[in-house]
Structure formats: structure tokens, C-alpha cells
């Protein structure tokens, strides 16, 4: 069965509403009517018609006021509204179209005219809905593709990591990767690509390729980041940049080296001792060749834990000190209180109590 469009007529003169209802039903449309603005708004919210025919000259709440309220309601704001009025003044037409109407038909009108306009705007609405659905499907495909390039902890158990990943938008610019360099040597990378949109999502594939090509014993962590910066600076659009953090862990030597590119600090939880922020200020990636990245090296022991997080999780605000944030303090507190939990369980506590 085809989808039959629903039309709502709002007119205080019942004979007018009934005539329109009869005319449109004879053409195959579903039609309901209301005799006042508030009554029409209630019907529209409950039934969500495909189009509204709205009289302007009504007692109490006139059609223009009804339109404003319909457009202010999230449930009805997308319904196209055609005004019907005996007022044939340019100013009235402009006002009606300005507040959200899609058309303005002057009374008295011919049946063929109103049918032609109704069919036109229903076709426009259908085309718009199809476009929105196509974009939604496209974004979902991009989101699935983006998720597919993220490594799962189960695929790399030797790296001993857990993940909580939730992009800000349908397709986001947040990205992480974990690379096994050799037995006991791992690279952990987290990045936040400016924009958090489809354009930023495309950059994640390039960043993943770069980290996989350059995370190697051939390069120091600082050299890896500088090489990536050179490539990104040449390919990123003007104004786009990458905040990133690269942690290179060598369990054989019990050494951890972390390079910061405009990224907030990490939280380090020693097996013996209190949690504390770990990091150095540094420039973002993609801002040019003459950048300075922060770097910090520490000795690590079995049982130490390292928490890498985006600035969205850490609750950073413009102008706040670089090494302070609501998230940092919250995560430090949770780590100190719940540090005996397993990694996945501790991650769940952090997500529950510290993630905005």
C-alpha cells in the first residue's frame, strides 16, 4: 500500500474546512480539520500531518500566531504550512513566509490551484526527507567505517588496555590506536582532530596510516611525532589541526616516553603511590614545521597504569590551567579509591563518575 499523505486543515469557519476536506479526500488524501489555532496545534502534535493548510483570519489566536508556535515545537517544526487568507497584501504574504510558511494562497482560490500547490510542497517535503535519510545512512556508514579502524582490546591482549570511545557527533574526530612494536614494546596513541565532523572523520584514516608507518624502533617517539606533523601540515586544510598524545612503552627496559602535541595531561597511577597528572605542554600537530612538542620520560613498574583521555573527557575550559581540569581531579580521586579493581572495572567506574 502506498503511503497516503495526511493533510490538516485549520480554519475557524467549519463549512470552509469541510469543503476542503471533501475536495482533498476525493483526490486520495487523508484529511483532518480543526476549528481553532490551539486545536490545530494539538492535532498536529498528536498526528504529525505531512502538510498544514492554515487560515490566517481566526478569532483569538490567529494563523500567524499558530504558525509561530508550530515552528517553535520540535515535533511540528518541520511540517510545511500553506497559509490561506483573504488578505492579498504583499506585507501579509511576506510576514507569513518569514515566520515559516512555505506558501500563501489568497482566497477565493480555484480547486486546481490549491491542489497543485499542495502536491508541489508534498513532493518537496518527500524529496527533503529522502535527502535527509540518504545523509543519515551515509553518516552511519562513515561512523561504522571509522569504528572499524579502531583496534579492539581483545585483538591485542598483550597491550593490556581498555577503551571507552564515544564520539561527540555521529561522525567524530576523536581517534585512538595501539600498535605492537615488538614483544613487550607498545605504542599508544590518542588524537582529537579539530572539527568533529565528516571532514575530521576522513582525517582519522590518514592519522592511523601515519601512526602505523612511523611507530617503529627506527624512530624515537619525538621523531615519530615530528614526521607525522610534517605530513599532516601538508595535507590538512587551513585552520584544521590535531591534538595528540603518543605514549611509547618499553616493558623490557621499564621505560615510558610520552610526547604531547597540544594534548592535555594523562593520569598516571603507580602500583605503589598516589595518582598524578603526567605531561608537558606542546604545540598542536599540523600547525607548521616550527612546532615544539612536550616530552616526558619516566620509569615504570609492573602494575602501573596510564590513563589517556581527550580534553572533552577531562572537562577542560578555555583559559583553564593546562594541567588542571575537572576530569583530571575526578580520575585521580577514583584511581586512588578504586585502584585495586581490574582494568575494565576501573574503566567502568571512571566512565560512570568522571566522564561528562
N, C-alpha and C positions, 0 to 999 in steps of 0.2 A: 504494500500500500504506500502511495506517495505521501510525503509529509505535507499536510494541508496547512497553509499559513493561517494564523489566528490574528484577527483584527479587533481592536477595541475602539468603540465609538463613545466619546464623551460629549454630550450635548444636553443642555437643560430642557430643551423642547422635545418631549417624548416622541411626537409624531415625526420629527426630523430623524431622530435616532432609529426609529422603527423602519422608516423608508430606506435609510442607508443599510440597515441590517438586512432587509429583504433583498435589496439590489445586490449586495455583495454575496449573500448566500446563494442567490441564483447563478452567480459566477463560480461557485465552488469553494468560497472561503468560509472559514469558521468565524462567526461574529458574535461579540457580546457588546452590551452597551451599559453606560452609567449616566445618570441624570445630574451629576454634580462633579466638581473637581475632586473633593475628598473621596467620594465614592469611586470615581475612576482611578484614583491613585491606589486605593485599596485593592481594586480588581487587578490593576496592572501588577502590583507587587505579588499577589497570590497566583496569578495565571501566567504572567510573563508573555504577553502577546508579541507577535512579530512586528506589529505596527500599530500606532495610535492615531486616530482621527480626532482632533481636539478643537471644539468650538471655543472662540475667544470670549464672546459676549455672554457671560453667565453671571447670575447674581451671587453675591458673597465672594467666593474665590473664583476669579476669572481664569480664562485659559492660560494667560501668560504666567500667572502665579502658579497654576498647576504644573506647567512645564518646568518652571524653575525647581519646584520640589521633586518632580520626577527625575530631573537630571542630577539632583543632589543625593538621590537614593542609589546606593551601589547596585541594588537589584534591578532597577529600572532605567538606569542612566544610559544604557546602550540601545534602548528601544527607539527607533525612528518615529518622529512626531510630525504629522502634517496638520497645519492649522487650517481651520475652516472659519471664515469670517465674512460678514457683510461689509466690513470696513476695507475700502480699496485705496488706502493711502500708503505712499511709499514708506513713510516713517513707521507705520504699524507693521508693514512687511519686514522691514529691516530689523525692528525690535524683536519680532518673532523668530527670525532666523539667527539673530545674535545670541539669544538665550538658549538655543539648542534645537530649534525646529529645523527640519530638512526641507520643508516646502510650505507654501502658503497658497491656498486656493480660495478665491473670492466667491462668495455666494451671490446670486444663484449660479450653480455650475451645471454643466451637462454631465450625464452619466458617463459618457465615453471619456471625458476629461479626467474625472476623478479615478476611473478605473486605470487609465493609462499611467497616472502619477503613482497610484498605489503599486501597480506592477513594477514600475521603474524602481521605486525605492525598496521594494521587496527583493528585486534582483540585486540591487546594490548591497543590501544587507547580507544576502546569501553569499555574494562574492567576497565580501569582507570577512564573513565567518569562515569561509573556505581558506582564505589567505591566512587568517589567524591560526587555524588548525594546521595548515602546512608549516607555518613557522614554529608552532609548538612541537610538531613531530620532528622538525629539523633540529630544534634545540635539544630535544630528548635524545636524538641520535648523537649529537655532539657531546652531550653530557655522558652518555654511555661510552662513547669513544674515549672521552677524557678519563673516565673512571677505569677503563680497561688498561690504560698505560700506567696506572699506579700499582706499585708492587704490593702484594698481599703478604702479611707476616707469615702465613702458612707456606708460602712459596720460598721463603728464605729463613728457615728456623734458626740457622746458625747466627743470624744477625741479632736475634733476641730483642725484637721490638714489637710494640703495639701501636695501633693507629686509631685516631678519631679524626675523620675527614668529613666536613660539611661545608660545601661551597656557599658563598653568600648569595649567589644568584643561581638560576637554572644552569648556567654555564659559568664557572668562575675562573679566576686567575690564580687560585691557591694550588700549590703543587708540591709534591714531595717525591723523593726516590731514595732507595737504599741499594748500594752496589757492593757486591762481594769482590774485593780486590784479590785476596788470596786467603788461605786458611788463617783465621784469626785477625784478618785485616779487612775493615769495612768502611765505606763512605756513606754518611747520612746527609741528605740534602733537603732543605725546605726553602720554598720561594713563594713570594707574593707578587704577582705581576700586576702592575697598575692597570686599572680599568674595570676588572671584574666583569667582563662582558665577553661576547663571542670572539672579538679580536684578541683579547687576552688569552682566551682558551686555546686559540691556534698557536700562540707562542709557547705554550706548555710542551708541545711536541718537539719544538726546536730546543728548548731547555733540556728536556730529557735526553735528546740525542747528544747534546753538548756534554752533559754530565757523564754520560756513558763513554764518550770518546776520551774524556780528559781525566776521569778518576782513575789514576794509574800510578804505579810505583815510579814511573818515569818522571813524574812531576811532584813537586811539593804541593800541599794544599793551596798555598798562596799562588803558585804558578798556575794551578788548575783554574782558580777563580779569575786570574788576570787574563788567561786565554779565553775563557768564556765571555768575559767582559768585552774583549776586543771584537769577538764575533757578533755579540748582541748589539754593540754600539753601531755596527754597520748595517744591521737588518731591522732593528726596532724603529717604528715610526717616531717622528719627532714628538717629544713630550712623554713618551712611554718609557718606563724603567722597570727594574726588577730589584726588589728587596730579597736578599737571600742569606742563607747561613749554611756553611759547609763544615761538617764535623768528620774528621779523619781519625778513626780509632785503630790503633795497633795494639792488640792484646798481647802479642808476643813480647813487646817492649813495655807494656803497661803505660802507653802514652796516648794522649788525646790532643789533637790540634784542631782548633775551631777558627774559621775565618768568617768575618761578619761584613756583609755589604748592605749597610743601611738597615740591618735587621735588629730587632730588639734582643735583649739578652736571653739566654737559656736559663733553666733552673737545674742546678747540679745537686744531687743527693748522694753524698758519700755513704758507703756502707757503715762507717763509723763517723758520726758527726752530724751537724745540722745542715739543712739545705740552704743554698745561697745562689744569687744570680751569677752567671758566668758570661762575660762578653766584653767587647771593645767597640767603640763607635767606629763607623766606616761609611764610605760613600756608597750610593746605590749603583747597581750594575746598569750599563747602557748609557751612562751619563758622559762618556768620553774616555779617552785614553789616560788622561791625567787624573786618575782617581786614587784614593787611598783607602784600603780595606783594613779593618781591625783584625787583629790576630791574637790568640791566646793559647798557650800550651800548658797542660797540667799532667801530673802523674795520676794514674787511676789504679784502682784495685778491684778485685773480684767483688761483685755485689754493688758497685757504684751504679747510679742511674742518672741518665741525662734526659731532660725534657725539652724538646724543640717545639716551639709554638709560633703561630703567626701573630702579628700585632693585634688582629681582631680578637683573638682569644685572650690576649694579655690585657685588654681594656685600656690601650693607650689613647691619650687625648693630645690634641695639638698643643704644643708648648710644655708638655709634661717632661720632667727629667728623663733622660734616656734610660736610666737603669731602674726606673720605678714605674709601677703600674698596678692596678688593682689585681690583675691576673697573676702577676709575679708573686705578690704577697700572699694571695689565696693559695697558690700552688705550693709555695714554701710551707705554709701552715699545714696543708693537707699531707704533704710528704712527711713532715715531722710527726704528725699524729698517726698516719696510716702507713708508714714506711715498711712495716713488716708484711704487708699484703703482697700477693703476686702481682706481676706487671699488669696483666689485663684488669685485675680487680682494682688496682690503684688507679689505672686509667679511667675506669668507670666512676670512681669517686671524684676524680678531678673534673670530669665532664659534668657530673651531677652538681657539683658545688662551686666550680670555678669558671666554667665556660658560660659567657653571656647568652 
